[in-house]
Amino acid sequence: MGVGRHENRAGCRAWLAVIAALALTTGTAWGRPSFDAGALRRLLSAQGFTRAQSDAVLATMARAEERGLSAVVLESRVREGLARHAPPEAIQRVLDRRLHDLAAAEDLMQRAGREGLAVRDRPGSRSRLADSFSMGVAPDDVARVLPAARGATRDLDSVSRAAEVMGRLARQGAPPADTRDVLGAALASGWTRDQMDGLVGVFDVARRHGVSGEKTRRTLTEGIRTGKTLDSLGADIEAGAKSAAAAPAAGPSRQGSSASASPRSGGSGSGSPKGRPGVRPQRGPRTPPRGVAPRPPAPRPHGPRGPVHGPHR
C-alpha cells in the first residue's frame, strides 16, 4: 500500500507539472498567450538583474494576467529595455506605468460597453487608449467624447483612434481641454481615421500662426459641424490669424494722428497758457531753485540824517 500511495503522489506531481507547463505555453483562461516565466527569469539574470529585481518584474506581469491583460505586451517592453541597456529600476518603472495605463484603458472600455458602444478590436483599442494616456490624455478626457460617438453609432475602435490623435496633439503642446471637443465633433460627423489624423496638421498651422487654443477650438468645432473639409479648416485658421494680426496695426496709427493734432487744436489740457484769450500770466517773485539761498533785499541808500524815504503818497 505504501508503494501505491507513493506512485499516486508522483502521478499527481507529474500532472501538476503538465498543467503548469500548458498554462505558461498555451495561454490563460481568456485565450491570450502567457509569458514563459522561466525563460524570462533566465534572461533577466543574464542581464544582471538580481533575484529580487527579477521577482518584481515577474510579479508585475502576473498582476497583468490576473486582470485579464496580456502579459506579452509587458514582456515586449522588458525586452526593449534590455536591448537599450536600461537599468532594472527604469525597466520596472516602465512596466508599472504601462500596467497602470492598460488597466485604466480596460476600465474605460468596460464603461463604454455599458453605455452601448461596441467593442470590436479589444486588444487594439486597449493599446491605443493606453498610448494616449502615456502621452498626457486623462481617461476623463476620452470619456467626454463617448456621448458624441454613441450618438453617431461609432464603435470603441473609433474612440481609441480619436484618443490617440488627442495624445499626439498633447505632445505638440495642445492640451486635451482644447482638443477633445474638436475630436468629439469629428466622431459625431463620421470622420475617418485619416481625417482625424489630418487635424494634427491643422492644429500645427494654428500654433505657428499664434492662434489661441480657445479660438482654434471654436473655429474647428464649428467648421466640422458645418461640414467643412480639412483644407477649408486650415484656410479659416490662417485667415483668422491674418485678420487678428492686421487689427492692432491700424489702431495706433489712428491714435497717433489724433494725438499729433491735439496740440494744434488746443484741445489738450496740457501746454503753455501763453496766447490764450482771457488768461494773464501771473507775475511775482520767482521761487529760487532748490539748493540756492534766496537773495537778500538790496539796502536802502542813506542820507546825512538817516535813510532816504520815498515820497509820501
C-alpha positions in Angstrom: 0.0 0.0 0.0 2.9 2.4 0.7 4.2 1.8 -2.8 0.8 2.6 -4.2 0.5 5.9 -2.3 4.0 6.9 -3.4 3.1 6.2 -7.0 -0.2 8.3 -6.7 1.7 11.2 -5.2 4.3 11.0 -8.0 1.5 10.9 -10.6 -0.2 14.0 -9.1 3.0 15.9 -9.2 3.5 15.0 -12.8 0.0 16.1 -13.8 0.5 19.4 -11.9 3.8 20.0 -13.8 2.0 19.3 -17.1 -0.8 21.7 -16.2 1.7 24.4 -15.2 3.6 24.0 -18.5 0.4 24.2 -20.5 -0.6 27.4 -18.6 2.7 29.0 -19.5 2.9 27.9 -23.1 -0.7 27.8 -24.4 -2.2 30.8 -22.6 -4.6 31.8 -19.9 -8.3 31.3 -19.4 -9.1 34.3 -21.7 -7.2 32.7 -24.6 -4.3 35.1 -24.5 -0.7 33.8 -24.8 1.1 33.8 -21.5 4.7 34.6 -20.8 7.4 32.0 -20.1 8.4 32.9 -16.6 11.4 30.6 -16.5 12.9 31.8 -19.8 12.3 35.4 -18.8 13.9 34.9 -15.4 17.0 33.4 -17.1 17.2 36.3 -19.5 16.9 38.9 -16.7 19.6 37.1 -14.7 21.9 37.1 -17.7 21.4 40.8 -18.0 22.5 41.5 -14.4 19.1 41.5 -12.6 19.2 40.4 -9.0 16.7 37.8 -7.9 14.6 40.5 -6.1 14.6 42.6 -9.3 13.6 39.6 -11.4 10.8 38.7 -8.9 9.4 42.3 -9.2 9.3 42.1 -13.0 7.6 38.7 -12.9 5.1 39.9 -10.2 4.1 42.8 -12.4 3.4 40.6 -15.3 1.5 38.2 -13.1 -0.8 41.0 -12.0 -1.5 41.8 -15.6 -2.5 38.2 -16.2 -4.8 38.3 -13.1 -6.7 41.3 -14.6 -7.1 39.6 -17.9 -4.5 41.8 -19.6 -2.0 40.2 -21.9 1.5 40.0 -20.3 3.0 39.6 -23.7 2.7 43.4 -24.1 4.7 43.9 -20.9 7.2 41.3 -21.9 7.9 43.2 -25.1 8.6 46.3 -23.0 11.1 44.4 -20.9 12.9 43.1 -24.0 13.0 46.7 -25.4 14.5 48.0 -22.2 17.1 45.2 -22.2 18.1 45.9 -25.8 18.6 49.6 -24.8 20.7 48.6 -21.8 18.3 50.4 -19.5 18.9 49.8 -15.7 16.5 47.5 -13.9 14.9 50.3 -12.0 13.9 52.1 -15.2 12.5 48.9 -16.7 10.4 48.4 -13.6 9.0 51.9 -13.8 8.1 51.4 -17.4 6.3 48.2 -16.6 4.4 49.7 -13.7 3.3 52.7 -15.8 2.2 50.6 -18.7 0.2 48.2 -16.5 -1.5 51.3 -14.9 -2.4 52.7 -18.4 -3.6 49.3 -19.6 -5.8 48.9 -16.5 -7.2 52.4 -17.0 -7.9 51.6 -20.6 -9.7 48.4 -19.7 -11.9 50.3 -17.2 -12.8 52.8 -19.8 -13.6 50.1 -22.3 -16.0 48.5 -19.8 -17.7 51.8 -19.2 -18.1 52.4 -23.0 -19.6 48.9 -23.3 -22.1 49.7 -20.6 -23.0 52.9 -22.4 -23.8 51.0 -25.6 -20.6 51.3 -27.7 -19.5 48.2 -29.5 -16.0 46.9 -28.7 -14.8 45.1 -31.8 -11.0 45.2 -31.5 -10.4 44.9 -27.8 -6.6 44.5 -27.8 -6.0 47.2 -30.3 -8.4 49.7 -28.7 -6.9 49.0 -25.3 -3.4 49.5 -26.6 -4.3 52.8 -28.3 -6.1 54.1 -25.2 -3.1 53.2 -23.1 -0.8 55.0 -25.6 -2.9 58.1 -25.4 -2.8 58.1 -21.5 1.0 57.8 -21.7 1.0 61.0 -23.9 -0.9 63.1 -21.4 -4.5 62.3 -22.0 -6.7 61.5 -19.0 -9.4 58.8 -19.1 -11.9 61.6 -18.3 -10.9 63.4 -21.5 -11.7 60.4 -23.6 -14.9 59.7 -21.6 -16.2 63.2 -22.7 -16.3 62.1 -26.3 -18.2 58.9 -25.6 -21.7 60.6 -26.0 -20.8 62.0 -29.4 -19.5 58.6 -30.5 -22.6 56.9 -29.2 -24.9 59.4 -30.9 -23.2 58.7 -34.2 -23.3 54.9 -33.7 -19.5 54.8 -33.6 -17.6 51.9 -32.0 -14.8 52.0 -29.4 -12.2 51.5 -32.1 -13.0 55.0 -33.5 -12.9 56.4 -30.0 -9.5 54.9 -29.3 -8.2 56.4 -32.6 -9.6 59.8 -31.6 -7.9 59.4 -28.2 -4.6 58.6 -30.0 -4.9 61.8 -32.0 -5.6 63.7 -28.8 -2.4 62.3 -27.4 -0.3 63.4 -30.4 -1.8 66.9 -30.1 -0.9 66.9 -26.4 2.7 66.1 -27.3 2.7 69.1 -29.6 1.5 71.4 -26.8 -2.3 71.4 -27.4 -3.9 70.3 -24.1 -6.8 67.9 -24.3 -9.1 70.7 -22.9 -8.6 72.4 -26.3 -8.9 69.3 -28.5 -11.5 67.0 -27.0 -14.4 69.0 -28.3 -12.9 69.0 -31.8 -12.4 65.2 -31.7 -15.9 64.8 -30.4 -17.3 66.8 -33.3 -15.2 64.7 -35.7 -16.6 61.5 -34.2 -20.2 62.8 -34.4 -19.7 63.9 -38.0 -18.4 60.4 -39.1 -14.8 61.4 -39.8 -12.5 58.7 -40.8 -9.2 57.8 -39.2 -7.2 59.7 -41.9 -9.4 62.8 -41.4 -8.8 62.8 -37.7 -5.1 62.3 -38.3 -5.2 65.4 -40.5 -6.3 67.5 -37.6 -2.7 67.3 -36.2 -1.5 69.4 -39.2 -4.3 71.9 -38.8 -3.5 72.4 -35.1 0.1 72.9 -36.1 -0.9 75.7 -38.5 -2.8 77.4 -35.7 0.2 77.1 -33.4 2.7 78.5 -36.0 0.3 81.5 -36.5 0.0 82.1 -32.8 -3.8 81.4 -32.7 -5.0 80.8 -29.2 -6.3 77.4 -28.1 -9.8 78.7 -27.5 -10.0 80.4 -30.9 -8.7 77.2 -32.6 -11.1 75.0 -30.7 -14.1 77.2 -31.6 -13.1 77.5 -35.3 -12.5 73.8 -35.8 -15.5 72.6 -33.8 -17.9 74.9 -35.7 -16.3 74.1 -39.0 -16.5 70.4 -38.6 -20.2 70.6 -37.6 -21.0 72.6 -40.7 -19.2 70.0 -42.9 -16.0 71.8 -43.8 -13.0 69.9 -45.1 -9.5 69.9 -43.6 -8.3 72.3 -46.3 -11.1 74.7 -45.5 -10.4 74.5 -41.8 -6.8 75.3 -42.4 -7.7 78.2 -44.6 -10.1 79.5 -41.9 -7.3 79.4 -39.3 -4.9 81.3 -41.5 -7.5 83.9 -42.4 -8.3 84.5 -38.7 -4.7 84.8 -37.8 -4.1 87.4 -40.6 -7.1 89.5 -39.6 -6.0 89.4 -35.9 -2.5 90.5 -36.9 -3.8 93.4 -39.0 -6.2 94.8 -36.4 -3.6 96.1 -33.9 -1.6 97.8 -36.7 -4.5 100.1 -37.6 -5.2 101.2 -34.0 -2.0 103.0 -33.1 -1.9 105.0 -36.4 -5.3 106.5 -35.8 -4.4 107.2 -32.2 -1.1 108.8 -33.2 -2.8 111.1 -35.7 -5.3 112.4 -33.2 -2.6 112.9 -30.6 -0.4 114.9 -33.0 -3.4 117.1 -34.0 -4.4 117.8 -30.4 -1.7 120.5 -29.6 -2.5 122.5 -32.7 -6.3 122.4 -32.0 -5.8 123.5 -28.4 -8.0 120.7 -27.1 -5.3 119.3 -24.7 -5.4 120.5 -21.2 -1.6 120.4 -21.1 0.7 123.0 -22.6 1.6 126.7 -22.0 -1.2 129.2 -21.2 0.5 131.8 -23.3 -1.6 133.1 -26.1 -4.9 132.1 -24.6 -7.5 134.8 -24.6 -8.6 136.0 -21.2 -5.7 134.4 -19.4 -3.0 136.7 -17.9 0.3 135.1 -16.8 0.9 135.5 -13.1 3.8 137.8 -12.1 5.6 137.9 -8.9 8.9 136.8 -7.2 10.2 133.6 -8.6 11.0 130.8 -6.3 14.7 130.2 -6.3 15.9 126.8 -7.4 16.3 124.1 -4.8 19.6 124.3 -3.0 20.2 128.0 -3.8 19.8 130.5 -0.9 17.4 133.4 -1.5 18.9 136.7 -2.4 18.7 139.3 0.4 16.9 142.6 -0.4 19.0 145.4 -1.6 19.9 148.0 1.2 18.3 151.4 1.0 20.5 154.4 0.4 21.3 156.6 3.5 21.4 160.4 3.6 23.3 162.5 6.1 20.4 162.2 8.6 19.3 158.6 8.1 17.8 156.5 5.3 16.1 158.2 2.4 12.4 157.6 2.2 10.4 157.9 -0.8 7.8 160.5 -1.3 4.7 160.2 0.8 1.6 159.4 -1.1 
